[in-house]
Amino acid sequence: MFLPPSFKPDSVVKYPLLIQVYGGPGSQNVNENFKMNYGKYLAGSREFIYAYVDGRGSGFQGETMKYNLFRRLGTIEIDDQIIAAR
């Protein structure tokens, strides 16, 4: 998650949230690499919160997590994105 420079956790100010949507089984958005993109630009200069979510079915989290989507593609990973947004 990338927060605006002016973000204060105890503030009542609300910020727009932009989520990088999960890309499919075995993919991974959250990692230790930094790459600049438009979402990070918005977080840094336009007062947005920008977040990545790796829900069930995403890669590199073990076989159980990966195979949660077996024969259920388009169901539970959408729920994970909605839960993260709330």
N, C-alpha and C positions, 0 to 999 in steps of 0.2 A: 504494500500500500504506500502510495506517495501522497504526502500531505502538503498543502500550501505553506509557504514560509510563515505566514501570519497565523497559522492554526494554533489554537490554544485549547487543550482538552477540557478545561473547565468553563469555556465560553458557551453562550447560548446561540452563537452565530451558526447558521446552517449553510453548508456548502453543497453545490451540485456534485453528484457522484458519477463517475464514468468507469465502467467495468470492462476490462479486456475479456471478451467472451472465450470460453473454453473451446478448443479447436477439434476435439475428437478423441477417440480411444487411444491411449498410449502417448498422448501429447503432454507437454509440460510447459506451463507459463511461469510458475514460481521457481526461481533458481538463484544462484549467487552471482550471476552475470549482470552487468549494467549496460543497457543499450538505450540511447536516446530515441524517443519517438514523440509523436504528437500528444499523446496522453500525458506524458511526463512534462512536456512543455506547458500544457494547460494547468497541471498541478503547480508548477513553479512560477508561472507568470499570470495566470488568469483565475486563481482562487478556486480551483477544482480539486476534488479528491479523486485520485486515479488508483484503481485496484486491479490486481490479477487474482483469479480464483482457480485453484486446481481441485476440482470436486472428484467424486467417485468416478473411476474409469480413467483418470489421468495417469500418466506414466511415472515410473521410478518410485513407486510407493508400495511395492509388493504385489504379489499375484492376487491376493484377496481383493485389494482395492481395484486392481486392473479389471478383474473379471466380474465386478459388481454389475457391469453393463451387459453381460452376456444375455442375448435375446431380449434386451430391454433398452436398446439404443433410442435416445430421444425422450427418455422419461426421467430417471432419477438424476441425471446430470443437470437437467434443467431445474429441478427442485433445488439442487445444491447452489446454483447461481442465484436463485430467488432468495434463499435463506441467507446467503452472504450479503445480498443487497439490503436486506432488512436490518 
